[in-house]
Amino acid sequence: MTRIEAVQDRGAIDRTPGSPPPLSVAMSVYNGERFLAEAIDSIRAQTFGEFEFLILDDGSTDGTAAIIQAYAAKDSRIRPIIRENRGLVSSLNQLLAEARAPIVARMDADDIAHPDRFAKQMQFLADRPDHGVIGSWSRDMSEDGGPYVTMGYDHPVTHEEFLHNIRHGGPLLCHPAVMYRRDIVLQQGGYHAAFRHCEDLDLWLRLASVTKMANLPERLIRYRHYAGQVSKRHATEQQIGAAIAYEAWRMRDAGKADPTADATSLPPIDALDAFFGETGVSARVRAAVTHGILHSPVALRDEGFEIMLDHVRSGGCRKGLWRTVARLAKLGEPGRALRLSSTLATALATS
């Protein structure tokens, strides 16, 4: 029986007092009282129980802090961090800094982990020292925990598939399902503040060149979809950041300097050619954002729509955009539907 198997059989095992645990669980929460208890319970129910559980309340104004403190009072593995709001990137980096274990498992306050998640991921990393990151497939659920159907694809299983998806498009990792080696992440500078709302993607792209990454082909987390989550509320900013992160990866892959490495914020799209020192970056980012927001009601109503119009005016690919005209009308945005159809018609006439 391996050490991991022994832990799985016994739950938490005894350690020398004061010695670091083998695993730190990192969760940042902001106004998460609605789903928080369910998420915490799923971590406490892990068959691998030898961990510390860092839960950081990022200045919540609801009952989040009280929930965290109540759980900490009955489970000594929970280390509450209660402070003012600083944002997710700052919180993730603080959790990394305060984690005492060599391996860190991410978890979000609105998802549910399968009981065997930690045991299986810890065993994977123990068996494969050349891998620094291991995720898993996820099972989507609705706001109330029921079935949720998406058009997405499962995450890549091997490092080779991971690299293929970087080069050709496709999912990489589900952030709350990830477990990684802390030292490798710290060596790469942790999460970069410039990539707010897509800080995880930027990190995966940086890590891909220094360690192997994979996903277990098992659905070890239930991922919740609801209107208030970050990916819904900040769809345009997320798409812009993701597109720039891929441009930064392309520069590094070509052996060129990455201008985002020390950036604390990202420049406007129109300034990207100068920022990267290369013609065509702005156009590629506009194209990526345009096709990334086609099905996002929030993005079609915010600045994402203007980016879409600029993309069309500059001669970008118009595939799928006539259907977006109909989608805008259905969303109750007849003015925007008219503007897009007019811009598409003008582009068609001059092409």
TARAHU-V223140 format. One record per residue. N is the residue number from 1. RES is the residue in one letter. PHI is phi in radians with two decimals (NA if undefined). Layout:
BEGIN
<<N RES PHI> <N RES PHI>>
END
This chain:
BEGIN
<<1 M NA> <2 T -1.32> <3 R -1.08> <4 I -1.12> <5 E -1.13> <6 A -1.12> <7 V -1.09> <8 Q -1.11> <9 D -1.22> <10 R -1.83> <11 G 1.32> <12 A -1.30> <13 I -2.01> <14 D -1.26> <15 R -2.28> <16 T -1.10> <17 P -0.92> <18 G 1.53> <19 S -1.36> <20 P -1.22> <21 P -1.31> <22 P -1.31> <23 L -2.48> <24 S -1.97> <25 V -1.80> <26 A -2.02> <27 M -2.28> <28 S -1.86> <29 V -2.29> <30 Y -2.36> <31 N 0.84> <32 G -1.91> <33 E -1.03> <34 R -1.11> <35 F -1.97> <36 L -1.04> <37 A -1.03> <38 E -1.11> <39 A -1.15> <40 I -1.08> <41 D -1.03> <42 S -1.20> <43 I -1.37> <44 R -1.12> <45 A -1.59> <46 Q -1.09> <47 T -1.20> <48 F -1.58> <49 G -1.89> <50 E -1.58> <51 F -2.59> <52 E -1.83> <53 F -2.09> <54 L -1.54> <55 I -2.08> <56 L -1.82> <57 D -1.57> <58 D -1.53> <59 G 1.25> <60 S -1.10> <61 T -1.92> <62 D -1.82> <63 G -1.58> <64 T -1.00> <65 A -1.03> <66 A -1.13> <67 I -1.13> <68 I -1.06> <69 Q -1.15> <70 A -1.13> <71 Y -1.20> <72 A -1.10> <73 A -1.19> <74 K -1.96> <75 D -2.45> <76 S -1.19> <77 R -1.30> <78 I -1.49> <79 R -1.96> <80 P -1.34> <81 I -2.21> <82 I -1.96> <83 R -2.70> <84 E -1.27> <85 N -1.25> <86 R -2.30> <87 G 1.74> <88 L -1.15> <89 V -1.05> <90 S -1.05> <91 S -1.16> <92 L -1.10> <93 N -1.19> <94 Q -1.15> <95 L -1.07> <96 L -1.07> <97 A -1.16> <98 E -1.56> <99 A -1.09> <100 R -1.74> <101 A -1.60> <102 P -1.30> <103 I -2.18> <104 V -2.11> <105 A -1.88> <106 R -1.48> <107 M -2.70> <108 D -1.81> <109 A -1.41> <110 D -2.11> <111 D -1.97> <112 I -2.31> <113 A -1.57> <114 H -1.17> <115 P -0.96> <116 D -1.64> <117 R -0.97> <118 F -1.12> <119 A -1.04> <120 K -1.28> <121 Q -1.27> <122 M -1.10> <123 Q -1.12> <124 F -1.04> <125 L -1.19> <126 A -1.15> <127 D -1.46> <128 R -2.33> <129 P -1.13> <130 D -1.44> <131 H -1.75> <132 G -1.78> <133 V -2.44> <134 I -2.37> <135 G -1.95> <136 S -2.77> <137 W -1.20> <138 S -2.21> <139 R -2.01> <140 D -1.29> <141 M -2.41> <142 S -1.43> <143 E -0.97> <144 D -1.64> <145 G 1.61> <146 G -1.47> <147 P -1.09> <148 Y -2.48> <149 V -1.71> <150 T -2.14> <151 M -1.73> <152 G -1.35> <153 Y -1.96> <154 D -1.19> <155 H -1.30> <156 P -1.12> <157 V -1.53> <158 T -1.86> <159 H -1.11> <160 E -1.11> <161 E -1.16> <162 F -1.05> <163 L -1.12> <164 H -1.06> <165 N -1.17> <166 I -1.10> <167 R -1.36> <168 H -2.10> <169 G 1.60> <170 G 2.44> <171 P -1.21> <172 L -2.06> <173 L -2.50> <174 C -1.63> <175 H -0.91> <176 P -1.24> <177 A -1.75> <178 V -1.59> <179 M -2.27> <180 Y -2.50> <181 R -1.41> <182 R -1.05> <183 D -1.12> <184 I -1.16> <185 V -1.16> <186 L -1.14> <187 Q -1.08> <188 Q -1.61> <189 G 1.55> <190 G 1.12> <191 Y -1.50> <192 H -1.59> <193 A -1.08> <194 A -1.11> <195 F -1.76> <196 R -1.07> <197 H 1.36> <198 C -2.50> <199 E -1.06> <200 D -1.23> <201 L -1.04> <202 D -1.00> <203 L -1.13> <204 W -1.07> <205 L -1.17> <206 R -1.29> <207 L -1.24> <208 A -1.04> <209 S -1.60> <210 V -2.13> <211 T -2.71> <212 K -1.51> <213 M -2.37> <214 A -2.73> <215 N -2.29> <216 L -1.31> <217 P -1.38> <218 E -2.36> <219 R -1.55> <220 L -1.66> <221 I -2.56> <222 R -1.77> <223 Y -1.75> <224 R -1.56> <225 H -1.93> <226 Y -2.81> <227 A -1.09> <228 G -1.49> <229 Q -1.29> <230 V -0.99> <231 S -1.11> <232 K -1.51> <233 R -1.32> <234 H -2.18> <235 A -1.06> <236 T -1.16> <237 E -1.05> <238 Q -1.13> <239 Q -1.17> <240 I -1.10> <241 G -1.06> <242 A -1.11> <243 A -1.11> <244 I -1.23> <245 A -1.06> <246 Y -1.21> <247 E -1.13> <248 A -1.14> <249 W -1.09> <250 R -1.09> <251 M -1.12> <252 R -1.11> <253 D -1.11> <254 A -1.54> <255 G 1.40> <256 K -1.75> <257 A -1.20> <258 D -1.69> <259 P -1.22> <260 T -1.49> <261 A -0.97> <262 D -1.97> <263 A -1.35> <264 T -1.74> <265 S -2.65> <266 L -1.77> <267 P -1.30> <268 P -1.06> <269 I -1.00> <270 D -1.14> <271 A -1.72> <272 L -1.23> <273 D -1.03> <274 A -1.19> <275 F -1.08> <276 F -1.57> <277 G 1.19> <278 E -2.67> <279 T -1.30> <280 G 1.85> <281 V -1.15> <282 S -1.03> <283 A -1.13> <284 R -1.16> <285 V -1.18> <286 R -1.04> <287 A -1.12> <288 A -1.12> <289 V -1.14> <290 T -0.97> <291 H -1.43> <292 G -1.50> <293 I -1.95> <294 L -0.98> <295 H -1.96> <296 S -1.84> <297 P -1.00> <298 V -1.12> <299 A -1.15> <300 L -1.21> <301 R -1.77> <302 D -1.94> <303 E -1.17> <304 G -1.05> <305 F -1.13> <306 E -1.17> <307 I -1.11> <308 M -1.08> <309 L -1.09> <310 D -1.08> <311 H -1.07> <312 V -1.16> <313 R -1.06> <314 S -1.53> <315 G 1.54> <316 G -1.24> <317 C -1.04> <318 R -1.82> <319 K -1.00> <320 G 1.44> <321 L -1.39> <322 W -1.15> <323 R -1.17> <324 T -1.19> <325 V -1.02> <326 A -1.14> <327 R -1.14> <328 L -1.12> <329 A -1.08> <330 K -1.18> <331 L -1.38> <332 G 1.44> <333 E -2.13> <334 P -1.11> <335 G -1.12> <336 R -1.23> <337 A -1.06> <338 L -1.17> <339 R -1.09> <340 L -1.17> <341 S -1.11> <342 S -1.14> <343 T -1.15> <344 L -1.12> <345 A -1.13> <346 T -1.11> <347 A -1.14> <348 L -1.17> <349 A -1.22> <350 T -1.74> <351 S -1.49>>
END
